[in-house]
Amino acid sequence: MPITLSDFYKNKFGRKVYKLAVDAGCTCPTRDGTLDTRGCVFCSANGSGDFIPPKNLPIAEQLELAKIFVRKKALGRGGNAAPAYIAYFQNFTNTYGDPLVLKQKYLDALAAPDIVGVDIATRPDCLGPEILEVIKELSQKTFVTVELGLQTARQKTADWMRRGYATSVYYEAVAALKKECPAIHIVTQLILGLPGESDDDMLESVRRVVAAGSDGIKFTVLYVLAGTDLEKEWRAGKFECLAKEKYFELLKKIVPLLPPDMVVHRLTGDGPKKILLAPEWTKNKRQVLNELAALKLF
């Protein structure tokens, strides 16, 4: 059976570890005009960083604010947070920019109190030689995770969502990371329920990620956020979001495909409630997590 992220962290660090989302001030080649200006069809204006402190603040200050958020959300008011955290560069493309500037931000995060690692979310097509060298150097100082936003291995779907790179680029990125930065932990993000995809398409994406050698995997159901191009298609009736029961059925089929040493970082995501339009069932995150636990997938 694969490993849960909680167990992976406990085995590695000997204690509970929480992620602290921060903003490196990056953009994305599908937003700055390099590939497009609209971003991916499902992406909000904040680039998946709707729970992140203001990006104009220094990284150390962002981390302190993020700790407060974690205490309230994960531990309850008045509780004491675990003394171990990973700085999570989450929104947009966190290797897309001046490598030296980004290196300093990674190091600023590592220098903050109680930080035991750095998690960098990025695109497979934004891992050139200079930033790979930065990641390699960083991995010699701390535990480094690199998250690759694949979303799907089906090229037709990738083109529809305006992903902006061929699926082959993902395989090349994983191979380059393993060669140049062998100490890092590679995670691949997948979205289940993308329009036009069959069960076989989604299962094939999982198989491709496993074959590529990703160390971890992260799932979410496709959800619709206000203000995105995806909202327009949803309101036009061009697709329906997955029902909870269908999503759970897919996970039951997926988990047996995962190798025993693969780390499952997430079984589902949740968008910010103030702009989340569908599916409704994702709004009650605690209930969803309890129901997922009852499935005993691990």
N, C-alpha and C positions, 0 to 999 in steps of 0.2 A: 504494500500500500504506500502511496506517496506520503509526504510529511507536511504537516500543517506549519504555517509560518511561526505560530506561537511556539510550537515544539522545537522548530529549527533554531529560533533565537535562544530559547532556554538551554538547548544543548550547546550552543556556541558561546553564549555569554554567561550562562548560569543564573539568569534572572529574567524577569519580564522586561521587554524592550518595547518602547513606543516610538512611532515615527512622528517627526515634527515637520510639517510642510512649510517650505520657505520659497521665496521668489527670487530667482537670479537675474531678473530683468531681461530675459531673452524673448525673442519672438520666434517665428517659424517660417521656413521657406514657402509655405503655402499661404502666408499672410503678408509678407513684406514685398511681394511682387516678383520674387525669384522664380517661383513656380505658379503662384496664383496670389490673389489678395483676399479670398473668401474663407480660407481655412477649410478644414474638413467639414463635411456637411452636418455632423452632429455636434461639433465643438462650440462651446459658449464663448462669449467675448473674453472671458478670463482664461481660456485655454485649459480647462480642467482644473483651474486653480481657484475655485469658488470659496474654498475654506482657508485661504492663505492670507497672512498678514500683509499690510501695504508694502509694495515692492520698493518704495522710496526709502524705507528704513534699512539701516545696516543689517547684515545677516545676523549678528549677535542679538540685536533687538528683536528681529523677527522670531528668532528661536525662543526668546523669553516669552513673547506673546503667545507663541504656539504651545508652550508648556501650560500656560493658563487655560488655553482652549482644551488641551488634552485632559487636564484635571477635571474640567467641567463635564466634558463629553464622555470620557471613558471611565473615570474614577468617581464621579459624583462630587458635588460641592462639599468642601471640607476635607476631602480625602487627600492622602499624601501620594503624590505621583512616584512611580518607580524611578530610581536614580539613573536609569540607562535610557538613552534616546539615540535615534538615527536621524540625521538631518536629511530631509527628503526634498530634493529640488524637483518639484512636481509639474508645474504648469508650463505649457509650450515646450520648446525644445532646448534642453539645458546643456547641450554641447554646441549650440549654434551661436557663435560670437567669437570675440577675441580670446584665444586660448589662455593667454596670460591673465586677462581680467577674470575669466571663469576660474582659473586655477586659484587665484587669490580668494575668491568667494568660497570655493570648496575648503580651502585652508582656514578661512575665517570661521566656517561652520565647525570644522574639526577642533578648533581652539576653544570653542565654547564649553562651558561646564557640562559634564555628564554625557557628552557625545561620544558614542562608541563606533560610529560608522557614518558613511555618506551614501545616499541613494540618489542616483541621477537618472531621471526620466528623459528619454530622447527619441530621435528617429534613426533608423538604421542608415539613412543616407547622409547623416550629419556626424560621421565619425572618421574624419580625416586623420592623417599621420600626426599632426601636431596635437590634436586633442587626445588621441590615443596615448601619446607620450605623457600627457598630463595625467590621464587616468592611471597609467602604469605607475607613475611616481606616487600618486595618491594611494594606490593599493599597497605600496610598500610601507605606508604609514598607518593605515587603518583598514577596516573592512569596507569594501566598496561594492555596491550593487549598481548595475546598469540596467535600466528598464527600457525595452525596445517596444515601441508601439506598432505592432504588426496588424492587429485587429482581425485580419482574415488572410488566408493564403490564396484565396480565389481572386485572380486578377480582375475579373469582370466587376466584382463587388468593390475592389480597391479603386478602380477607375471611377466608379459611380460616386464613391465617397470623397473623391479628390485627394486621395492619399499622397499621390505625387511621386511614387517610386515603384519599380517592379518588385515583385515578390522575391526574385533572385537576389536583390540587394540585401534583403534580410539575412539570407543564408551567408552571403559574403561578410556581412557585419558580424555575425556570430563567430564565424571562422577567424576573422581578424582580431576580435576581442580575445578569443581563446589563445591565439598565437602571441599577441603582443602583451596581453594583460592576464596571464593564466591564473592569477590569484583572485580575480573578481568573481562576483556572483551575477550571472546573467538571468534576467527575468523577461518573459515575453507576455505582452498584453493581447488578449483576444476578446472580441465582442460577439456574443451569441444573439441571434435574432435579427441579423442584418437583412434588409429586404432582398428577396429573391434567393436566399440561401436555404437549401434543404438540410435535413439532418445530416446527410452524408457529406455535404459541403463543410459543415461545422466540425464534424468528426475528423474530416481530412485535414482541416487546419490544425487540429490538435496533434494529429499524427506527424504532420510536417514540423511542428515545433519540437516535438520529442526527437525526431530524426536529426534535426539541426544541432541538438545537443544543449538546448537551453537548460539552465540549472533550475529555474523556477518558472511558474506560469501563473497568470492572473486573469480571472474571468470577470466579465460583467454582462448583464443583459443590456441590450440597446434601450436607452431611455431618451425621451424627447424633452429638450429644454427650450423654454421660451426664447424667441429671438434668433434661433438657429434656422438654417435652411431646411433642416430636417423637420422642423415644425410645419413649414409650408407643405411638405409632402404628406405629413401625417394628417393635417387638417383637410387636405385634398382627397384623403382616403386611399392613398397609393399603397399603404401598408398598415399592418396592425402590429403592435408590440406583443411580445410573447406573454401568454398567461403564465401565472406562477407555476401551475401544475406542469405545463409544458417545459418550462425552464428547469424545473427539478428533474423531470424525466431525462432531459439532455445531460444534466450533470451525472445522473446515474449511469449513463452510457459512456461518459467521458472519463470518469475517475479510473475505471479499469484499464484504460489505455495509457495511463501515466506510470512511468517506472518508479520503483520503490524509493529511489533517491531524489526524486523531483520534489521541489518545495512548492506547495500550493499557497500563493500569497493572498489570494482572495477568490471567493466563490461567487460573489456578486458585489456590485457597486451601488452607490446611491447618489443621486444628484441633489443639489440644494433645493429644499422644499419650496422656496419662494418662486422658483422658476421651473420646477419639475412639472411637466404636463402628463406624462405617461411613461410606463404603466403605473397605475395607481398603487398597486401592491408594494412597490418599492419604497413608498413613503414611510411605511412602518418597519424601519430597519431592524429593530429589536425582535419583532415578531418573525421576520424573515430569517434572521440568524438562528432563532430558537427552532424554527421549523427545519432549517438546514441541519442543525445539530441532531435533530430527531431522526433524520435520514440515515445517520451513522455511516457516512460515506468513507470515513477513515477508521 
